[in-house]
Amino acid sequence: MTIVKICGLTCLEDARCALEAGADMLGFILYPKSPRFLPPAQVAPIVATLRAEYPALVAVGVFVNLTPAEVVRTLDEAGLDLAQLSGDEPVEQVYALHGRAYKAVREAGQAHLFLSAMPNTKHTASGASPSSSPMPLRPDLLLDANHPTLYGGSGMRADELLADALARQCRLLLAGGLTPENVVEAVRVVRPWGVDVSSGVERAPGRKDHAKVRAFVAAAKSV
């Protein structure tokens, strides 16, 4: 069944709604220039509260161009499991985080660079991760739309041909312009390991429309 990540969360009620709807991963933006930015000190109590209710929660922090030391410090401060590196980070930075990170890519050259650095990326979408990390829900790559200035959250669609090629080679988390109305088609065509949505289920930047969240999760998992 398709993994679902609801990203860009800024409050407890929206995060709880996502988990109640059946989301597998929650994402919090730790990039100050994003309209969905939430400081680590505000992420921490949300994650702590939800862990008591959902012990299997996988909470992800989205980072842009921080050092590995800064990422680890923030992950620990906020109580997060994984880092999504959405900036211009090199391959070495992903591996410097020892299984606690994956890379968001936006174009073919960048994607293939990271794929070539993975030790064994050929497997099915439901297969084991090529990493030795015990984290059960961690993609190899996230593919987002190739916006010229934004690091995600643009509402634009990702390159479908590239997405299809990547989904055949690794655990791909597909992002970029997904909505409750188009996610079924995207999953059927690309067959990704998982899907990621932020703006497509919002009523305003950083605030989720609960009906859209429920509809998105149900649609993604129906395929």
C-alpha positions in Angstrom: 0.0 0.0 0.0 1.3 3.5 -0.9 3.0 5.3 1.9 1.6 8.8 2.6 3.5 11.8 4.0 1.6 14.9 5.0 4.1 17.8 5.0 4.1 21.5 6.0 2.3 20.9 9.3 2.3 23.7 11.8 -0.2 22.7 14.6 -1.2 19.8 16.6 -4.8 19.5 15.3 -3.7 19.3 11.7 -1.0 16.7 12.5 -3.5 14.6 14.5 -6.0 14.8 11.7 -3.3 13.4 9.3 -2.6 10.5 11.5 -6.2 9.8 12.2 -6.8 9.7 8.4 -4.0 7.1 8.0 -0.9 9.1 7.1 2.3 7.2 7.7 4.7 10.1 7.9 4.4 13.8 9.1 6.6 16.6 7.8 7.6 19.8 9.5 9.4 22.6 7.7 12.5 23.9 9.5 13.5 26.3 6.8 12.9 29.9 8.1 12.1 31.3 4.6 9.1 29.0 4.1 5.6 30.2 4.9 5.2 26.8 6.6 8.2 27.2 8.9 7.9 26.0 12.4 10.7 26.5 15.0 12.1 23.3 16.6 10.8 24.4 20.0 7.3 24.4 18.6 7.7 21.1 16.7 8.9 19.3 19.8 5.7 19.4 21.9 3.6 18.4 18.9 5.7 15.4 18.1 5.9 14.4 21.8 2.1 14.5 22.2 1.5 12.5 19.1 4.1 9.8 19.9 2.1 9.0 23.1 -0.9 8.4 20.9 0.8 6.9 17.8 4.0 5.1 18.8 4.8 4.2 15.2 4.9 7.8 14.1 7.6 8.7 11.7 8.3 12.5 12.0 10.4 14.3 9.3 12.1 17.6 9.5 12.6 19.4 6.1 16.0 21.3 6.0 17.7 23.5 3.4 21.5 23.9 3.2 22.4 23.2 6.9 25.5 21.4 8.0 25.1 17.8 9.2 25.9 18.9 12.8 23.1 21.6 12.6 20.7 19.0 11.2 21.4 16.4 13.9 21.1 19.0 16.7 17.7 20.2 15.3 16.4 16.6 14.8 17.2 15.9 18.5 15.8 19.1 19.8 12.5 18.6 17.9 12.3 14.9 18.5 12.3 14.0 14.8 13.2 10.8 13.2 14.4 11.8 9.8 15.8 14.7 7.8 14.6 15.6 4.3 17.4 17.6 2.7 15.7 19.8 0.3 18.4 22.3 -0.6 21.7 21.9 -2.6 23.3 19.4 -0.2 25.9 17.1 -1.7 25.7 13.3 -1.6 28.3 13.2 1.2 26.0 15.1 3.5 23.2 12.5 3.2 25.7 9.7 4.3 27.2 11.9 7.0 23.8 11.7 8.7 24.1 7.9 9.1 20.7 6.7 7.9 18.8 9.7 9.4 18.4 11.5 6.1 17.2 11.3 2.5 17.5 13.8 -0.4 14.9 15.7 -2.2 15.8 16.2 -5.9 14.2 18.2 -8.6 15.8 17.3 -11.9 17.3 14.3 -13.7 21.0 15.1 -13.3 20.7 15.6 -9.6 18.6 12.4 -9.2 21.0 10.2 -11.1 23.9 11.6 -9.1 22.4 10.4 -5.9 21.2 7.1 -7.3 24.7 6.3 -8.5 26.0 6.8 -5.0 23.6 4.3 -3.5 25.1 0.9 -2.9 22.1 -1.1 -4.2 19.1 0.7 -5.4 17.5 -1.9 -7.6 14.4 -3.3 -5.8 10.6 -3.2 -5.9 8.6 -0.4 -4.4 7.7 -2.7 -1.5 11.2 -4.2 -1.1 13.7 -3.6 1.6 15.6 -0.3 1.7 19.1 -0.5 0.3 20.3 1.3 3.4 21.3 -0.7 6.5 19.3 1.7 8.7 16.6 0.0 10.8 14.2 2.9 10.0 11.3 1.1 8.3 9.8 4.1 6.6 12.5 6.0 4.8 12.5 6.8 1.1 15.7 6.7 -0.9 14.8 9.9 -2.8 12.0 12.5 -2.9 11.2 13.9 -6.3 9.7 17.4 -6.3 8.8 20.0 -9.0 11.8 21.8 -10.5 10.9 25.3 -9.5 13.6 27.9 -10.2 13.5 29.6 -6.8 11.5 27.5 -4.3 12.6 24.4 -2.4 9.3 22.7 -2.5 5.7 23.8 -1.7 5.2 25.4 -5.1 2.2 23.4 -6.1 3.8 22.5 -9.5 3.9 18.9 -10.7 7.1 16.9 -10.8 8.5 15.5 -14.1 6.3 12.4 -14.6 8.8 10.6 -17.0 11.6 11.1 -14.5 9.4 10.0 -11.6 8.5 6.8 -13.5 12.2 6.0 -14.1 13.2 6.7 -10.5 10.3 4.6 -9.1 11.7 1.6 -11.0 15.1 2.0 -9.3 14.5 3.1 -5.7 12.1 3.9 -3.0 10.7 7.1 -4.4 8.6 9.5 -2.5 6.7 11.5 -5.1 5.8 15.1 -4.4 4.9 18.2 -6.4 1.4 19.4 -7.1 -0.5 16.4 -5.8 -4.1 16.8 -4.7 -6.9 14.5 -3.7 -8.2 14.8 -7.3 -5.0 13.7 -9.1 -3.1 11.4 -6.6 -4.8 8.2 -7.8 -3.7 8.8 -11.4 -0.2 9.7 -10.2 0.1 6.5 -8.2 -1.2 4.4 -11.0 1.1 5.8 -13.6 4.3 6.2 -11.5 3.8 3.5 -8.9 6.0 5.3 -6.3 6.9 3.9 -2.9 5.1 6.9 -1.4 3.5 10.3 -2.0 4.0 13.6 -0.3 1.6 16.5 -0.1 1.6 19.9 1.4 -0.1 22.7 -0.5 -2.5 20.3 -2.1 -4.4 19.8 1.1 -4.3 23.3 2.5 -6.8 26.0 3.2 -4.0 28.5 3.7 -0.2 28.1 3.8 0.6 26.0 6.8 -3.0 25.2 7.7 -4.6 22.0 6.5 -8.1 21.5 5.2 -9.1 18.4 7.2 -11.6 17.1 4.6 -8.9 17.3 1.9 -6.3 15.5 4.1 -8.8 12.6 4.6 -9.7 12.5 1.0 -6.0 12.5 -0.1 -5.0 9.7 2.2 -7.9 7.6 1.3 -7.4 8.2 -2.5 -3.6 7.4 -2.3 -4.2 4.2 -0.4 -7.0 3.0 -2.6 -4.8 2.3 -5.6 
